[in-house]
Amino acid sequence: NCNYFQLQAQTAITFRNNSGDVVEFHGLEGTGKTETLYHLMSRCIMPVQSGGLEVAVVFIDTDYHFDMLRLVSVLEGRSENESEERVRLCLHRLSVVHCNCSVQLLLTLHYLENTFSSQLSLSLLVIDSISSFYWVDRFNGGESTVCQEANCLLDRLRRNYGIVIFATTHVIMRNYGSDPGVSEVPGSSSSSSRRWRSADRATDFDKPYLCKAWQRIVTHRMLFTKSPVSKDHKQIFSTACTSITIKGVKRCSFHVMEDGVKFVCDK
């Protein structure tokens, strides 16, 4: 199902009853991870009458790459008839926080715990990227106490408040035998030899590298790639999703358009 992960996200975000999911977006830069986050966030903060979920979102920006203008463009594209005031109201449901080290991230999460407990409309926490401080932390001793505590706190947030967490991770190692960020167009003649690596075997490209405390709480892992060729002059991006609750791999392909993500199977 092309819209598998979108439907999963919608279901999980709408109901804050059970333990929330933790979804990891993994891939090279330029494979559509952040664009997919904008797509999901816009759906969350849009009003119900416009097809949204009308819930609040917290975005933690550790790379300082958050593009507010891009998110506004996606919002405007998804709601052509919405006025500027309506778009502004959507943005009021979004809080953006910047962190420049693991300690700051931990302190931010402690602060957010009180916010999540008192503000039931807050349903989604996005961290882009949770791997930003990997090398600094590793230089300072690997799986530091701060990192462990931050991941335990994330686990507590999802269990106690039903918060859904989306977090991106960068590729830090490459398999130089092939191009790790590229996948063939689905259905192409040579795609069988370059299938989704997460479905077959671990490589330097896709194997988890963050601490065990993080790996234990991840419920869904999505590997993002992009095709070396385009279709109808549009770049094709693809993702393969593995889950602790569902056997096998769910795959979908999409384009990144001016007004956001468009699934290949969408009419």
PLY file of the C-alpha trace (Angstrom):
ply
format ascii 1.0
element vertex 267
property float x
property float y
property float z
element edge 266
property int vertex1
property int vertex2
end_header
0.00 0.00 0.00
1.55 3.26 -1.14
0.11 5.26 1.73
0.97 2.74 4.45
3.16 4.95 6.58
0.86 7.94 6.14
-2.12 5.96 7.40
-0.07 4.51 10.26
0.96 8.01 11.28
-2.58 9.35 11.07
-3.99 6.55 13.21
-1.27 6.80 15.83
-1.37 10.59 16.08
-5.15 10.82 16.28
-5.50 8.57 19.33
-3.35 9.35 22.37
-4.55 6.36 24.34
-1.81 3.76 24.10
1.96 3.96 23.92
2.98 6.06 20.96
5.08 4.84 18.06
8.69 5.86 17.47
9.46 6.13 13.76
13.02 6.49 12.48
13.65 8.01 9.03
17.09 6.89 7.83
18.92 7.83 4.66
21.42 10.04 2.90
20.86 13.77 2.54
18.53 14.60 -0.31
16.45 11.40 -0.14
13.22 13.05 1.00
13.30 12.57 4.79
12.68 16.18 5.79
10.20 16.72 2.96
8.22 13.75 4.26
8.27 15.30 7.72
6.86 18.55 6.30
4.16 16.51 4.57
3.18 14.77 7.82
3.38 17.91 9.94
1.20 19.88 7.55
-1.41 17.13 7.77
-1.27 17.30 11.56
-1.63 21.05 12.01
-4.29 21.59 9.35
-7.92 21.88 10.56
-10.22 18.87 10.35
-12.49 20.56 7.81
-9.51 20.87 5.47
-8.56 17.21 5.80
-6.10 17.65 8.65
-5.87 16.26 12.17
-5.85 19.63 13.96
-3.27 18.60 16.55
-0.23 20.41 17.89
3.34 19.50 16.90
6.74 20.15 18.45
9.67 20.23 16.01
13.17 19.96 17.52
15.71 21.22 14.98
19.23 20.02 15.76
20.66 20.68 12.29
19.36 24.26 12.04
17.90 23.36 8.64
14.22 23.87 9.40
12.64 25.81 6.52
9.50 27.63 7.63
8.89 29.03 4.15
8.94 25.52 2.72
6.39 24.33 5.28
4.16 27.32 4.47
4.43 26.44 0.79
3.31 22.88 1.54
0.42 24.16 3.65
-0.71 26.52 0.92
-0.46 23.75 -1.65
-2.57 21.39 0.44
-5.25 24.01 1.10
-5.55 26.18 -1.99
-8.70 27.87 -0.73
-7.29 28.71 2.69
-6.66 32.36 3.50
-3.42 33.68 4.90
-5.11 33.89 8.29
-6.03 30.18 8.14
-2.43 29.27 7.36
-1.31 31.41 10.29
-3.70 29.54 12.57
-2.19 26.26 11.38
1.28 27.50 12.26
0.09 28.38 15.76
-0.16 24.63 16.34
3.55 24.23 15.59
6.37 24.90 18.06
9.98 24.92 16.81
12.89 24.43 19.21
16.60 24.54 18.34
19.19 22.39 20.12
22.95 22.41 19.54
24.13 19.57 21.79
22.91 16.46 23.57
22.69 18.22 26.93
20.46 20.90 25.44
18.31 18.22 23.83
17.93 16.45 27.18
16.95 19.68 28.96
14.45 20.44 26.20
12.83 17.03 26.58
12.55 17.52 30.35
10.81 20.84 29.73
8.51 19.30 27.12
7.38 16.56 29.51
5.39 19.11 31.49
4.01 20.55 28.25
2.86 17.18 26.95
1.19 16.32 30.26
-0.79 19.56 30.37
-1.56 20.12 26.69
-3.49 17.16 25.29
-3.58 18.61 21.78
0.17 18.01 21.52
0.39 14.68 19.74
3.57 14.65 17.65
7.23 15.20 18.49
9.64 15.54 15.55
13.44 15.50 15.93
15.48 16.40 12.86
18.01 14.94 13.35
18.50 12.78 16.43
21.91 11.69 15.13
23.37 15.21 14.79
25.55 14.89 17.87
26.66 11.31 17.26
30.33 12.02 16.55
30.69 14.57 19.36
29.10 12.20 21.85
31.20 9.30 20.62
34.37 11.36 21.01
33.27 12.15 24.56
32.84 8.51 25.49
30.30 6.83 23.24
27.00 5.93 24.90
27.11 8.79 27.40
24.81 9.14 30.38
23.18 12.14 28.70
22.30 10.14 25.57
20.97 7.25 27.62
18.83 9.57 29.74
17.47 11.39 26.67
16.35 8.13 25.09
14.81 6.90 28.33
12.92 10.18 28.54
11.65 9.77 24.97
10.45 6.31 25.91
8.64 7.73 28.93
6.98 10.43 26.82
5.57 7.90 24.38
4.46 5.45 27.08
2.97 7.91 29.54
1.43 10.41 27.15
0.92 8.44 23.94
3.14 10.84 22.00
4.18 9.79 18.50
7.84 10.48 17.75
9.37 10.93 14.31
13.16 11.27 14.16
15.61 11.37 11.27
19.06 9.78 11.31
21.91 10.52 8.94
24.04 7.99 7.11
27.45 8.16 8.78
29.18 5.35 6.86
29.12 4.36 3.23
29.41 1.06 1.42
31.81 2.07 -1.33
31.04 -1.04 -3.35
27.89 0.65 -4.66
25.87 3.81 -4.32
23.99 3.43 -1.03
21.53 6.23 -1.48
20.22 5.10 -4.83
17.58 2.54 -5.69
16.23 1.54 -9.05
12.83 2.67 -10.20
10.26 0.07 -9.09
9.51 -2.26 -11.94
12.70 -1.50 -13.87
14.65 -4.37 -15.40
17.65 -4.08 -13.11
15.81 -3.43 -9.88
16.09 -7.04 -8.71
19.84 -6.70 -8.17
19.53 -3.50 -6.15
16.54 -4.15 -3.95
15.79 -2.54 -0.61
18.78 -3.36 1.53
16.85 -3.14 4.77
14.74 -6.04 3.58
17.67 -8.30 2.78
20.77 -7.61 4.83
22.49 -4.94 6.87
25.12 -2.76 5.18
27.27 0.15 6.26
24.54 2.33 4.78
21.46 1.13 6.58
22.55 -0.63 9.77
21.52 1.07 13.04
24.37 2.80 14.83
22.76 4.85 17.60
22.87 3.58 21.16
20.90 0.53 22.25
18.56 2.69 24.34
17.35 4.31 21.10
17.15 1.07 19.15
14.98 -0.49 21.86
12.23 2.13 21.55
12.04 2.36 17.73
8.81 0.73 16.49
9.13 1.56 12.78
12.25 2.14 10.70
12.05 3.68 7.24
14.94 3.59 4.79
14.84 6.44 2.26
16.50 6.28 -1.14
16.18 8.04 -4.48
16.21 6.73 -8.02
19.12 7.61 -10.32
16.63 8.39 -13.08
13.41 10.36 -13.19
9.94 9.51 -14.41
8.08 12.13 -16.44
10.88 14.56 -15.54
10.21 14.05 -11.82
12.71 12.66 -9.33
11.47 9.44 -7.74
12.07 8.88 -4.03
11.36 5.58 -2.31
11.06 4.26 1.20
11.02 0.80 2.76
9.40 0.45 6.18
10.06 -2.31 8.70
8.05 -2.63 11.90
8.20 -4.59 15.14
4.48 -5.36 14.81
4.19 -6.35 11.14
6.28 -8.92 9.29
7.91 -8.05 6.01
8.70 -4.72 4.39
6.23 -2.09 3.22
7.43 -0.03 0.26
6.23 3.11 -1.44
7.52 5.67 -3.93
6.83 9.38 -4.13
7.70 12.67 -5.82
8.57 15.89 -4.02
6.52 18.66 -5.62
6.21 22.37 -4.96
3.16 21.68 -2.78
4.67 18.71 -0.95
4.94 14.93 -1.28
2.91 13.19 -3.97
2.75 9.40 -3.91
3.42 7.67 -7.22
0.18 5.72 -6.95
-1.87 8.87 -6.34
-4.07 9.94 -9.20
0 1
1 2
2 3
3 4
4 5
5 6
6 7
7 8
8 9
9 10
10 11
11 12
12 13
13 14
14 15
15 16
16 17
17 18
18 19
19 20
20 21
21 22
22 23
23 24
24 25
25 26
26 27
27 28
28 29
29 30
30 31
31 32
32 33
33 34
34 35
35 36
36 37
37 38
38 39
39 40
40 41
41 42
42 43
43 44
44 45
45 46
46 47
47 48
48 49
49 50
50 51
51 52
52 53
53 54
54 55
55 56
56 57
57 58
58 59
59 60
60 61
61 62
62 63
63 64
64 65
65 66
66 67
67 68
68 69
69 70
70 71
71 72
72 73
73 74
74 75
75 76
76 77
77 78
78 79
79 80
80 81
81 82
82 83
83 84
84 85
85 86
86 87
87 88
88 89
89 90
90 91
91 92
92 93
93 94
94 95
95 96
96 97
97 98
98 99
99 100
100 101
101 102
102 103
103 104
104 105
105 106
106 107
107 108
108 109
109 110
110 111
111 112
112 113
113 114
114 115
115 116
116 117
117 118
118 119
119 120
120 121
121 122
122 123
123 124
124 125
125 126
126 127
127 128
128 129
129 130
130 131
131 132
132 133
133 134
134 135
135 136
136 137
137 138
138 139
139 140
140 141
141 142
142 143
143 144
144 145
145 146
146 147
147 148
148 149
149 150
150 151
151 152
152 153
153 154
154 155
155 156
156 157
157 158
158 159
159 160
160 161
161 162
162 163
163 164
164 165
165 166
166 167
167 168
168 169
169 170
170 171
171 172
172 173
173 174
174 175
175 176
176 177
177 178
178 179
179 180
180 181
181 182
182 183
183 184
184 185
185 186
186 187
187 188
188 189
189 190
190 191
191 192
192 193
193 194
194 195
195 196
196 197
197 198
198 199
199 200
200 201
201 202
202 203
203 204
204 205
205 206
206 207
207 208
208 209
209 210
210 211
211 212
212 213
213 214
214 215
215 216
216 217
217 218
218 219
219 220
220 221
221 222
222 223
223 224
224 225
225 226
226 227
227 228
228 229
229 230
230 231
231 232
232 233
233 234
234 235
235 236
236 237
237 238
238 239
239 240
240 241
241 242
242 243
243 244
244 245
245 246
246 247
247 248
248 249
249 250
250 251
251 252
252 253
253 254
254 255
255 256
256 257
257 258
258 259
259 260
260 261
261 262
262 263
263 264
264 265
265 266
